[in-house]
Amino acid sequence: MDLKKMEYFMAAAEEGTFTKAANRCYISQTAISQQIAGLEKELEVTLFDRSNYRPKLTPAGSKFYESCKQLFEELEKAIKEVKALDRVNKKSLNIGLTGSYERIMLTPLLKEYVKVYPDITINLIEHDINESVKLLKEGELDVLFVLVEDMKNQSNLEIQQLFIKRICIITPLEHRLANCKEVRGAELKDEKFIVFSPKVSPNVYNSFINACKRDGYTPNIAQKVDSPYDIAIMVSLGKGIAISSEEIRLDDNMLRTVRLVDSAHQGEYCLVKTKKNTSKEITDFIDISIRECQKG
């Protein structure tokens, strides 16, 4: 039986109309109607009652829909299991990230890791935190490198703290604090901030707000953005300042970084894996990362 016809049938059942199903499947309404009619002919069963304005599943159609749904769920599960097995056989490591900054921080850890596993394939995969955790639990990712704040309220995961990064403020060149050696957290109470949007990471956003309050003020947020590149651009344009890790290297011709001291802001990073994933490549990566961080 043609799986594509079954997909079209399921789309029509879920969307409620052939037109919406056609839009979802990127084909014409006529084509999807023909495909479903062909499926009905092949099964010798009427799947939709077309007597009303909206097609309605017949009892046989409802039963077939539930069977198709179960079939596709089992197929998706089998595909994920095969991919996971293939990754093991190919000796690959899929590392989840939530931002570009993490790539910079991971580099020295990966350099030590590939000394032990020179032939392993390293895949760095960036998504927002919710999608990253989902992929980790589904086995699409082997390990996450993220902020500890992002792991609040997560269960059935093993979290290994690695380090706490020194924090700085990022300012435009002409800012009043640009040439300071360091600045205290309380001194930022009158500043405007460029921050990551809560949709990128609700925990990090809330942590930022709470840290500002612990420093003695409620932050004036000028703009919420979705990427570190947007933060750099907005700060360079004078729209506000930002708080980031001191290890991040920015263009000195556009921005300044000043160490932030006596502040509740901090960047605590960790590696995360599922409890059931005990492959040697993953546990060795975590062990090597811990050892390298302890050296620093």
ABEGO torsion letter per residue (X at the ends): XBAAAAAAAAAAAAAGBAAAAAAAAGBBAAAAAAAAAAAAAAAGBBABBAABABBBBBAAAAAAAAAAAAAAAAAAAAAAAAAAAAAAAAGBBBBBBABAAAAAAAAAAAAAAAAABAABBBBBBBBBAAAAAAAAAAGABABBBBBAAAABGBBGBBBBBABBBBBBBBBBAABAAAABABBBAAAAAABBBBBBBAAABAAAAAAAAAAAAAAGBBBBBABBBABAAAAAAAAAAGAEBBBBBAABBBBAAABBBBBBBGBABBBBBBBBBBAABABAAAAAAAAAAAAAAAAX
